[in-house]
Every structure is written in structure tokens, then in C-alpha cells.
């Protein structure tokens, strides 16, 4: 396919969700992570948290999770051959429908996988199309983007789903980075992701509970100190041998220490100071600062 080929008219790559009809907020989640098999489960957990916060029927949410798993798995298996590459995922409510976008930066769609790669690419796309209410795909030498939409209450009058592949430079392949726009969904999404990271770090039940409490505290307080003033919670996850670091920000100058103070509870002190193994404030490359909270296994 050539760049920009789409099942519907072009309207920009992974466009910003707009407020849904009859709703005061439009939850949005953005993920940037290496396209490796272990990270597909992180995307699935993020979607599960968002679906819970939106009150989506469990059976409907199960279809959504199957569809996004297929889209991410297609990117992991087919997008990159001999090198690592990024996977960008966006989830947002647009016109009373949940829209999911999955973007890779590989050389474009191929009708069949390399030998031994499993089922053909078209099988997963057909499954996504059957599970979603709307489905679109664009592919070319700058990568592939899949978008799918699931109608929520009152979403029957939504405009057609659009998908178009931008030619912007691929982001560097680093760790997991998560951006959560303001809203009650932030704690549900971040909590699901952090719990899975803690589980695969082999945390004890007590330590996993600590990680969940830290996640909830960050989701509830970090947005107020965002450098851009927009209220979004931005968290990178750096996994290491004994656990992982949560890197929050960029925050406004002084925001790291203020975020720690904001987690204080009467009689308990600051939750981040009590539960994190280390807390460090670091300068951010583009201005402001990051708060790094280290969580390690204590067994």
C-alpha cells in the first residue's frame, strides 16, 4: 500500500479525541513502548482499566481486549524483522464511541508472515473487523496504523472513522511511557499497568499492594504539577533486575517535592516516602524536572 491509503478519508494521524456527545470528558490514554511480546499484555491491561472506569459491559470489554491484542500482536510479529521498534497506542472517547489506535514504524504491510511467524496477517485483521463497529487501516513505508471504534451509549450518529498515516520521524525505542489525560480513568489505567509490571517483577503480595498504592497516589496528584499545566499524568516505567522505577513528569520546577508532599495522609506521613525504596528529583531534558520513584522487591 502507498502512504495514506485508508478505508476512509484522511483526517490526521491518531487525532486528538474530542469531547463525546452528551459527555463532559473524553478519557484519553497514550502508550509508547517497544514492540515486544511481553508488552502486549501491558496495553491489554491499560484498556481493561479504561473500560472499567467507563462502565463498559464485561462482554463488550472482552471484545475490545481481543481486538487490541490482535492489533498489537500483528505489529510485534510483522512490523520489525531484525531490530527493535516502537509501538504507539492511543485510546480515547470520540462521539460516544471508544476509539483505539495502534501504530508501528515498520516497512509496511505484508500479506503473509515470514516462515514460522504463525497465522497470516489477514487473519488478525479480519478478527478485529468482526469485533469492532468500525475499522480502518493505513500502511506504507513509514509504518502501519490500525484504528477501530466501539460504539458506547448514543454513539450511533458518530461521523465515519478516519485513519491516515503521518510521515513524522519515528520516536526512539526506549522503555514504556504512558500519558493519561485528566480524569477518573487515570488511576484505573495506571494501576492496572503498574500491577502487571510488579507481578512480572515477582513482587510479593504485600509489595504488589504497595506498588498499587503508589500508583494511585501518583495518578491522583501528579497532574497538578505537570510542566505544561494541562493536568496530564506522564509516567515512564524503567524495569530493572530487582523491580522498576516510575519516572513522573516532566513536572514544573519544585513539582517533584510538592508531589511527594501531596501524598501525605494524617497519621501515616507521605505515602511515597514510606513505600518507595528511593525518591530522586532529576532535571528533565526539555525543562522542568522528573520525580523517580524506585520500587524493588523486598524478599
C-alpha positions in Angstrom: 0.0 0.0 0.0 1.1 3.6 -0.5 1.3 6.1 2.3 -2.1 7.4 3.3 -4.1 4.5 1.9 -7.1 4.2 4.1 -10.5 2.7 4.4 -11.9 6.2 5.0 -11.0 9.9 4.2 -7.7 11.2 5.7 -8.0 13.4 8.8 -4.6 13.2 10.5 -2.7 10.5 12.3 -4.0 9.4 15.7 -6.1 12.6 16.0 -6.9 14.1 19.4 -10.1 12.7 20.9 -12.8 15.3 21.0 -15.4 15.6 23.8 -18.1 13.0 23.3 -21.7 14.0 22.6 -23.6 14.3 25.9 -20.4 13.8 27.9 -18.3 16.4 29.8 -15.0 14.5 29.5 -13.2 12.4 26.9 -10.8 10.0 28.6 -7.5 9.5 26.7 -4.7 7.1 27.2 -1.4 7.2 25.2 1.2 4.5 25.3 4.7 4.4 23.7 6.6 1.2 24.2 8.9 -1.3 22.5 7.1 -3.7 20.2 7.9 -6.9 22.0 5.6 -9.8 23.0 5.7 -9.1 26.8 4.4 -5.5 26.3 1.2 -6.6 24.6 -0.2 -7.5 28.0 0.5 -4.0 29.3 -1.7 -2.5 26.5 -4.4 -5.0 27.3 -4.3 -4.1 31.0 -4.5 -0.4 30.2 -7.6 -1.0 28.1 -9.1 -3.1 30.8 -8.6 -0.3 33.3 -10.2 2.3 30.9 -13.1 0.0 30.2 -13.7 -0.4 33.9 -13.7 3.3 34.5 -16.2 3.9 31.6 -18.5 1.2 33.0 -18.4 -0.8 29.8 -20.2 -4.2 29.8 -17.7 -7.0 30.5 -18.6 -8.9 27.4 -18.1 -5.8 25.3 -14.9 -5.1 27.0 -13.7 -8.6 26.3 -14.2 -8.0 22.6 -12.2 -4.8 22.8 -9.3 -6.5 24.6 -9.3 -9.3 22.0 -9.2 -6.8 19.2 -6.4 -4.6 20.6 -4.4 -7.7 21.5 -4.6 -8.9 17.8 -3.6 -5.4 16.5 -0.6 -5.2 18.9 0.4 -8.8 18.2 0.3 -8.1 14.4 2.7 -5.2 15.0 5.0 -7.2 17.2 5.2 -10.2 14.7 5.1 -8.3 11.4 6.4 -4.8 11.7 10.1 -5.3 12.5 12.4 -8.1 11.4 15.9 -7.7 12.6 15.7 -4.8 15.0 13.5 -3.4 17.8 10.9 -0.8 17.0 8.3 1.4 18.7 4.6 0.8 19.2 2.3 3.7 19.8 -1.2 3.1 21.2 -3.9 5.7 21.8 -7.3 5.1 23.4 -10.0 7.8 23.6 -13.7 8.6 23.6 -14.8 10.3 20.4 -18.5 11.0 19.7 -19.7 8.4 22.3 -17.5 5.6 20.9 -14.2 4.3 22.2 -11.6 4.6 19.5 -8.3 2.6 19.7 -5.3 3.3 17.5 -2.2 1.1 17.1 0.8 2.5 15.1 4.1 0.9 14.2 7.1 2.3 12.2 7.9 -0.8 10.2 8.3 -1.1 6.4 4.5 -1.6 5.8 2.0 -4.3 5.5 2.9 -7.7 4.0 0.2 -10.2 3.0 2.0 -13.2 4.6 4.4 -13.5 7.5 7.9 -14.8 7.3 8.2 -18.6 7.7 7.4 -19.7 11.2 5.7 -16.5 12.3 2.3 -18.0 12.9 -1.1 -17.2 11.3 -1.2 -14.9 8.3 -1.6 -11.2 8.9 -5.0 -11.0 7.4 -6.5 -13.4 9.9 -5.9 -11.0 12.8 -7.3 -8.0 10.8 -10.4 -10.0 9.9 -11.0 -10.8 13.6 -10.6 -7.1 14.5 -13.1 -6.1 11.8 -15.6 -8.6 13.1 -15.3 -7.5 16.7 -15.4 -3.7 16.2 -18.2 -1.5 14.9 -15.8 0.4 12.6 -12.3 -0.5 11.4 -9.6 1.3 9.3 -6.0 0.7 8.3 -3.3 2.7 6.5 0.1 1.4 5.7 3.2 2.3 3.7 7.0 2.5 4.1 6.5 4.8 7.1 4.6 2.1 9.1 1.1 0.9 9.6 -1.7 2.3 11.7 -4.9 0.4 12.7 -7.9 2.2 14.2 -11.0 0.6 15.5 -14.1 2.0 17.1 -16.7 0.6 19.6 -19.9 2.4 20.0 -20.9 3.4 23.5 -24.3 4.6 24.5 -25.6 7.1 22.0 -22.8 6.6 19.5 -25.0 5.7 16.5 -24.7 9.2 15.0 -20.9 9.4 15.1 -19.1 10.6 11.9 -17.2 8.0 9.9 -14.0 6.7 11.5 -10.9 8.1 9.7 -7.3 6.8 9.6 -4.3 8.3 7.9 -0.6 7.6 8.2 1.7 10.5 9.1 5.3 10.7 8.0 6.8 12.1 11.2 10.1 10.7 12.4 9.9 7.5 14.5 10.4 8.1 18.2 13.5 6.5 19.8 12.9 3.0 21.2 13.1 3.3 24.9 11.1 1.9 27.8 7.4 2.1 28.5 5.9 5.6 28.6 2.3 6.3 29.5 0.3 9.6 29.2 -3.1 9.9 30.9 -5.3 12.9 30.4 -7.1 14.3 33.4 -10.0 12.2 34.7 -11.1 9.4 37.0 -9.7 6.8 34.5 -6.1 7.7 35.3 -5.9 5.7 38.5 -7.7 2.7 36.9 -5.4 2.6 33.9 -2.1 3.3 35.7 -3.0 0.9 38.5 -3.6 -2.0 36.1 -0.3 -1.4 34.2 1.8 -1.0 37.4 0.2 -4.1 39.0 1.3 -6.2 35.9 4.8 -4.8 36.0 5.0 -5.6 39.7 3.7 -9.1 39.1 6.3 -9.9 36.4 9.0 -8.5 38.7 7.9 -11.3 41.1 6.8 -8.9 43.9 5.2 -10.4 47.0 1.5 -9.8 47.6 2.3 -7.2 50.2 4.8 -5.4 47.9 2.4 -5.6 45.0 -0.1 -3.8 47.2 2.5 -1.2 48.0 3.0 -0.6 44.2 -0.8 -0.2 43.7 -1.0 2.4 46.5 2.0 4.3 45.0 0.3 4.2 41.5 -3.0 5.5 42.9 -1.1 8.3 44.7 0.7 9.3 41.5 -2.4 9.2 39.4 -4.3 11.4 41.8 -1.6 14.1 42.4 0.9 14.3 39.5 -1.3 16.1 37.0 -1.5 19.2 39.2 2.3 19.7 38.8 2.6 19.0 35.1 5.1 21.3 33.4 2.7 22.3 30.6 -0.1 23.0 33.1 -2.5 20.7 31.2 -3.0 18.3 34.1 -1.9 15.2 32.2 -0.1 12.4 34.1 3.0 11.2 32.3 4.8 8.2 33.7 7.7 6.2 32.2 8.4 2.7 33.6 12.1 1.6 33.7 12.3 -2.1 34.6 15.4 -3.5 36.3 16.6 -6.6 37.9 15.1 -6.0 41.4 11.9 -4.2 40.3 11.2 -1.0 38.4 11.3 2.8 38.5 8.3 5.1 37.9 9.6 8.3 36.3 6.9 11.0 36.6 7.0 14.2 34.6 8.1 16.5 33.2 6.9 18.4 36.2 7.1 22.1 36.9 10.1 23.3 38.9 9.6 22.2 42.5 6.8 19.9 41.4 8.7 16.7 42.4 8.9 17.6 46.1 5.4 19.0 46.1 4.0 15.8 44.6 5.7 13.8 47.4 4.1 16.2 50.0 0.7 15.9 48.3 0.6 12.1 49.1 0.7 12.8 52.9 -2.1 11.3 54.9 -2.8 12.1 58.6 -1.1 9.7 60.9 0.7 7.9 58.0 3.0 10.5 56.6 3.9 10.7 52.9 2.9 7.6 51.1 5.7 7.9 48.5 8.3 8.3 51.2 7.1 5.3 53.1 6.6 2.9 50.2 9.2 3.8 47.6 12.7 2.4 48.1 14.2 5.6 46.6 12.9 9.0 45.6 15.0 11.3 43.4 14.3 14.6 41.6 16.1 14.8 38.3 16.3 17.6 35.7 14.2 17.0 32.5 15.9 17.4 29.2 13.3 19.8 27.8 12.8 21.8 31.0 11.3 21.2 34.4 12.1 18.0 36.4 11.2 14.4 36.8 10.4 12.5 40.0 11.9 9.0 40.0 10.3 6.5 42.5 12.1 3.2 42.8 10.1 0.1 43.8 12.1 -3.0 44.5 11.3 -6.5 45.7 11.9 -6.9 49.4 12.0 -10.7 49.5 
